[in-house]
Amino acid sequence: MKAQILNSFGGPESFELSELPKPVPHAGQVLVRVHATSINPLDYQVRRGDYPDLVPLPAITGHDVSGVVEAVGPGVTSFVPGDEVWYTPQIFDGPGSYAEYHVAAESIIGKKPPSLSHLEAASLTLVGGTVWEALVVRAALRVGESILVHGGAGGVGHVAIQVAKAMGARVFTTVREANFEFARNLGADVVIDYRKEDYVDAILRETGGHGVDVVFDTIGGDTLSRSPDALAQLGRVVSIVDIAQPQNLVEAWGKNASYHFVFTRQNRGKLDELSALIARGQLQPHVGAVYSLADIPDAHALLETPNNGLRGKIAIAVEPSLVS
């Protein structure tokens, strides 16, 4: 099988397209022919060496799979060859998805929503599971509450807007003015151009000084540090970004706020919940660009480019027929 191999940490040129033996599923495992995967910030963080102790080299990286079951190992009962499936490989635990085939435990695999293409499904597994973990499990967002989604046009943010809206929340988001219509079509009630207006001032104005119940941080840095300024009493901050600097928590303390830092866990349950939203027309991933397996270095370079103008996710067509 063809696979992108990371032989050393560094820039996008660190990948090498190689030929490897097709893996074999063992007991409780499923062999999947990968039709599509996608690119996440986690992918380039791994590639550049942010987690060297967790990623032995050489490595196959990648954290999304949409494909078709090729074979099953002994004891597998949920899937048969030919089933269309989607999942996130176990993070930091074995080969990833930048390859034509992937083996995974039966327990983390879900049936692909039939209304999604493989490119769409692969763009949702990691970010969708992360959003579900952040908003449902950790923030416990409730009907009638309000939430600020930082970076609402991005891969995670555009999913968070839709999930929050499906949960009955009033949704605020920060995007560039060019993405106002995109964010509103996703379900955002209030859009804020972060380049022209301080988001804290905008939130306090729009909420009559009350603040929002939940802040979902996808950016980190100063954005995370200032998030408690936009919170209501008993508010919650949920971040999916590494803490790059000390946090001033005095404002959060005064509001009895709680902080949650999310590293998503893989399981079929979250995929099934996302599938239910998709079936009800409440969630639709947006693919902003498509690259081939061979062009993964170019896809990494694009995602790392500041102000790249992307909306949603970069999908990778591992199956050549999916490249338009």
C-alpha positions in Angstrom: 0.0 0.0 0.0 1.0 3.6 -0.5 1.6 5.7 2.7 3.1 9.0 3.6 5.9 8.3 6.0 7.2 10.9 8.5 10.9 10.0 8.8 12.0 13.1 10.7 10.3 16.0 12.5 10.2 19.3 10.6 8.4 21.1 7.7 6.0 19.6 5.2 8.9 18.3 3.2 9.5 15.7 6.0 6.9 13.4 4.5 8.0 10.7 2.0 5.4 8.8 -0.1 6.4 5.1 0.3 5.2 1.6 -0.5 4.5 -0.7 2.5 2.9 -4.1 3.1 -0.9 -4.0 3.7 -1.6 -4.5 7.4 -3.5 -7.6 8.7 -6.3 -7.3 11.2 -6.0 -9.3 14.4 -8.6 -10.3 17.0 -11.1 -7.5 17.5 -9.7 -5.4 14.7 -11.0 -4.2 11.3 -9.0 -3.6 8.2 -10.3 -0.5 6.3 -9.5 0.6 2.8 -9.1 4.4 3.4 -11.0 6.4 0.9 -10.4 9.8 2.5 -8.7 11.5 5.5 -8.2 15.1 6.4 -5.7 17.7 7.8 -6.0 19.0 11.4 -3.8 21.4 13.4 -2.8 18.3 15.4 -1.3 16.8 12.3 1.2 19.6 11.7 1.9 19.8 15.4 2.9 16.1 15.3 4.9 16.6 12.1 6.9 19.5 13.4 7.8 17.6 16.6 5.6 19.0 19.3 5.1 15.5 20.8 8.4 13.7 20.1 8.1 11.3 23.0 4.7 10.1 21.8 5.4 9.6 18.1 8.3 7.1 17.5 9.8 7.6 14.0 9.4 6.6 11.3 5.6 7.1 11.6 2.4 7.1 9.6 0.4 10.1 11.0 -3.1 11.3 10.3 -6.3 11.3 12.5 -9.4 10.8 10.3 -10.7 7.8 8.3 -13.6 7.4 6.0 -13.5 4.2 4.0 -14.8 0.7 3.4 -14.2 -2.5 5.4 -11.8 -4.8 3.6 -11.5 -7.6 6.2 -12.3 -8.3 9.8 -10.3 -10.1 12.5 -11.6 -12.9 14.7 -14.3 -11.9 17.1 -15.5 -8.9 15.1 -19.4 -8.8 15.0 -20.3 -5.2 14.1 -18.9 -5.0 10.6 -18.5 -7.1 7.5 -16.5 -6.5 4.3 -18.1 -3.8 2.2 -19.4 -1.7 5.1 -18.8 2.0 4.8 -17.2 3.3 8.1 -15.7 6.4 9.7 -13.6 7.0 12.8 -10.6 8.7 14.3 -7.5 6.4 14.9 -6.3 6.1 18.4 -4.2 9.2 18.9 -0.5 8.5 19.8 -1.2 4.8 19.7 -0.1 3.2 16.4 -0.2 4.1 12.7 -2.4 6.9 11.5 -4.6 7.5 8.4 -2.2 8.8 5.8 -2.2 5.5 4.0 -4.4 3.4 1.7 -5.2 0.9 4.5 -5.7 1.2 8.2 -6.3 -1.2 11.0 -8.4 -0.2 14.0 -10.2 -1.7 17.0 -13.9 -2.5 16.3 -14.9 -0.4 19.4 -13.9 3.0 17.9 -15.4 2.5 14.4 -18.8 3.8 13.4 -21.1 3.3 10.3 -20.5 6.2 8.0 -23.6 8.5 7.7 -25.0 7.6 4.2 -25.8 11.2 3.3 -22.1 12.2 3.6 -19.4 11.6 1.0 -16.2 10.0 2.1 -14.5 13.4 1.9 -17.1 15.0 4.1 -17.1 12.2 6.6 -13.3 12.2 6.9 -13.4 15.9 7.6 -15.7 15.4 10.6 -14.5 12.5 12.7 -11.8 14.2 14.8 -13.3 17.7 14.9 -16.8 16.4 15.4 -15.7 14.1 18.3 -13.7 17.0 19.8 -16.7 19.4 19.6 -19.0 16.8 21.2 -16.6 16.1 24.0 -16.1 19.9 24.6 -19.7 21.1 24.4 -21.8 18.1 25.6 -19.5 16.2 28.0 -17.3 19.0 29.5 -19.2 22.3 29.1 -22.6 20.6 29.6 -24.2 23.3 27.4 -27.9 23.6 28.0 -30.9 24.8 26.1 -31.3 28.5 26.3 -27.7 29.2 27.3 -25.3 31.3 25.2 -21.9 30.4 23.8 -19.0 32.2 22.1 -17.2 30.1 19.5 -13.8 31.5 18.7 -12.8 31.0 15.0 -16.3 30.0 13.7 -15.2 29.6 10.1 -12.5 27.1 10.9 -12.5 23.3 10.9 -13.5 22.9 14.5 -15.4 26.2 14.8 -17.8 25.6 11.9 -18.9 22.3 13.5 -19.1 23.8 17.0 -21.6 26.5 15.7 -23.9 23.8 14.3 -23.7 21.5 17.3 -24.3 24.4 19.8 -27.3 25.5 17.7 -28.7 22.0 17.7 -28.4 22.0 21.5 -30.6 25.1 21.7 -28.0 27.7 22.5 -27.7 31.3 21.4 -24.4 31.3 19.4 -21.9 34.1 19.1 -18.8 33.7 17.0 -15.7 35.5 15.9 -14.9 35.5 12.2 -13.6 37.8 9.5 -16.2 40.0 7.8 -15.8 37.9 4.6 -17.2 34.9 6.6 -20.2 36.6 8.1 -22.7 35.0 5.7 -21.0 31.6 6.0 -21.2 31.7 9.9 -24.8 32.9 9.8 -25.8 30.1 7.4 -24.3 27.6 9.9 -26.6 29.0 12.6 -24.6 31.8 14.4 -26.9 34.4 15.9 -24.3 37.1 16.3 -21.1 37.4 14.3 -18.1 39.5 15.4 -15.3 40.7 13.2 -12.4 40.1 15.5 -10.1 42.3 13.4 -12.4 45.4 13.7 -13.9 45.0 17.2 -12.8 43.7 20.5 -14.8 40.6 21.1 -15.2 41.1 24.8 -16.7 44.6 24.2 -19.0 43.1 21.6 -20.2 40.2 23.9 -20.9 42.6 26.8 -22.8 44.9 24.5 -24.9 42.2 22.9 -25.7 40.5 26.3 -26.4 43.7 28.2 -23.2 43.2 30.3 -24.2 39.7 31.3 -21.7 37.7 29.3 -22.0 34.3 27.8 -22.4 31.0 29.6 -19.7 29.1 27.7 -16.6 30.2 25.7 -15.2 27.6 23.3 -11.6 28.4 22.5 -10.0 27.0 19.3 -7.2 29.6 19.1 -5.3 29.9 22.4 -2.8 32.6 23.4 -4.4 36.0 24.2 -7.8 34.8 23.0 -7.8 32.2 25.8 -6.3 34.5 28.4 -9.1 37.1 27.9 -12.0 34.7 27.5 -13.1 35.0 31.2 -13.7 38.7 30.6 -16.6 37.6 28.3 -18.1 35.1 30.7 -21.3 35.2 32.8 -21.4 34.1 36.4 -20.8 30.4 36.7 -19.6 30.4 33.1 -17.3 27.7 31.6 -14.3 28.1 29.3 -13.5 25.0 27.2 -10.2 25.0 25.2 -8.8 22.5 22.8 -5.4 24.4 22.5 -2.2 23.8 24.5 -1.6 26.4 27.2 1.2 28.4 25.7 1.4 31.0 28.5 0.4 31.5 32.2 -3.3 32.4 32.6 -4.5 35.2 34.8 -7.5 33.6 36.5 -8.5 36.4 38.8 -11.4 37.4 36.5 -12.5 33.7 36.3 -12.3 33.3 40.0 -14.5 36.3 40.6 -17.2 34.7 38.4 -16.9 31.2 39.8 -15.9 30.0 36.4 -14.6 26.6 35.5 -12.0 25.7 32.9 -11.9 22.5 30.8 -9.0 21.5 28.5 -10.1 18.8 26.1 -8.0 16.0 24.5 -10.6 14.0 22.6 -11.1 10.3 23.4 -12.0 7.8 20.7 -15.3 5.9 20.9 -18.2 4.9 18.7 -20.8 6.6 20.9 -19.8 10.1 19.8 -19.8 9.2 16.2 -23.3 7.8 16.6 -24.5 11.0 18.2 -23.0 13.0 15.3 -24.7 10.7 12.9 -28.1 11.5 14.5 -27.5 15.2 14.0 -26.6 14.7 10.4 -29.7 12.6 9.8 -31.8 15.4 11.2 -30.2 18.0 9.0 -28.6 19.8 11.9 -25.0 19.1 11.0 -23.1 19.3 7.7 -19.3 19.4 7.5 -17.8 21.9 5.0 -14.8 20.8 2.8 -12.9 23.9 1.8 -10.1 22.2 -0.2 -9.3 18.7 -1.5 -5.8 17.2 -2.0 -4.5 13.8 -3.0 -2.4 11.4 -0.7 0.7 12.4 -2.7 0.0 16.1 -2.1 -0.3 15.9 1.7 2.8 18.1 2.2 1.1 20.9 0.2 -2.1 20.5 2.3 0.0 20.9 5.5 1.6 24.0 4.1 -1.7 25.5 3.3 -3.2 24.9 6.7 -0.2 26.4 8.4 -0.4 29.6 6.2 -1.8 32.5 8.3 -5.0 34.0 6.9 -5.2 31.3 4.2 -8.9 32.1 3.6 -10.0 28.5 4.2 -13.5 27.7 5.4 -14.0 24.3 7.1 -11.6 21.5 6.5 -8.9 20.3 4.1 -9.9 16.8 3.0 -7.5 14.2 1.5 -8.7 11.9 -1.3 -6.8 8.7 -0.7 -8.9 7.0 -3.2 -7.8 8.6 -6.5 -11.3 8.7 -8.0 -12.3 11.2 -5.3 -10.0 13.8 -6.7 -11.9 16.2 -8.9 
